[in-house]
Amino acid sequence: EFQYDPFVAFSPIVDRNAANPFLPFNPQFAEPAPVPWIVGVTSINGVVRTGAFVRLPETLTEFNNKFNQAAPISLFYGKTAKNPEEITRQLRKFYFDDQPITMKLFQNLTDMYTDGMFIWPVLESLEKHKGPHYFYYFDYLGEQTFQDLMAGRRVLSGSADKDDILYVWRYKNPFEIPPPSSSEDLYISNLLVKLFYNFASLGVPTPEGFDFDWPLWDKQQQNFISIGNSGVSLNFSLFPDRIKLWSGLNIRDNIN
């Protein structure tokens, strides 16, 4: 409908007419299974979409000029919100202060996609989930990053979409990315593998005697660990102002 958007060409739908429907009702209203869960986001997840603006600068000019048309399509609220025009107005004010959207505001633009497509939905899911859950924020930039593929070059500091997976699995399809090899990258790789292995085998990522304690996420404290180039730190409430904005936008008030 606009450039690459909607980014998900075949999105799920509620199918009430099939004999054996996979989604007979909106999963937003389902009762989550009380199973343990680890979930994380990367610091520049949104570059999975904004990287195209770096490779094709003319598309950023078009995006700026047609923001009122593009934003509801690109951020998936055009058909789910009762007042998409007001949401668009608030997004332009909050992230860009009503200024022209150019490469000078590329971090802000990427933040908008990171928040709207990744961080806020994950936090919404954590609130609904019934089982024990752990949340991580991945901000490590190593020798390899998907930003090189998505944007064609490194424009921002931080961890791009899927960068955390590079340190857990060997990535060979649809293109091969070299595995971690530097001492810093190997440290991060060993750390993530240990955390996920412990979680899968013991039910907790940091058992007694581990190097640090990773507390459960809860709605009040909103504990999470941040993994970056300076190490691991325990934090609380990720980007509260940005999440407050998205929580108040009513992007799904037209869903029944």
Buried (B, 14 or more C-beta within 10 A) or exposed (E): EBBEBBBEEEEEEBEEEEEEEEEEEEEEEEEEEEEBBBBBBBBBBBBBBBBBBBEBEEBBBBBBEEBEBBBBBBBBBBEBBEBBEEBBBBBBEBBBEEEEBBEEBBBBBBBBBBBBBBBBBBBBBBEEBEEBBBBBBBBBBBEBBBBEBBBEEBBBEBBBBBBBBBBBEEBEEEEEBEBBEEEBBBBBBEBBEBBEEBBEEEEBBBEEEEEEEBBEBEEEEBBBBBBBEEEBEEEEEBBEEBBEBBBEBBBBEBEE
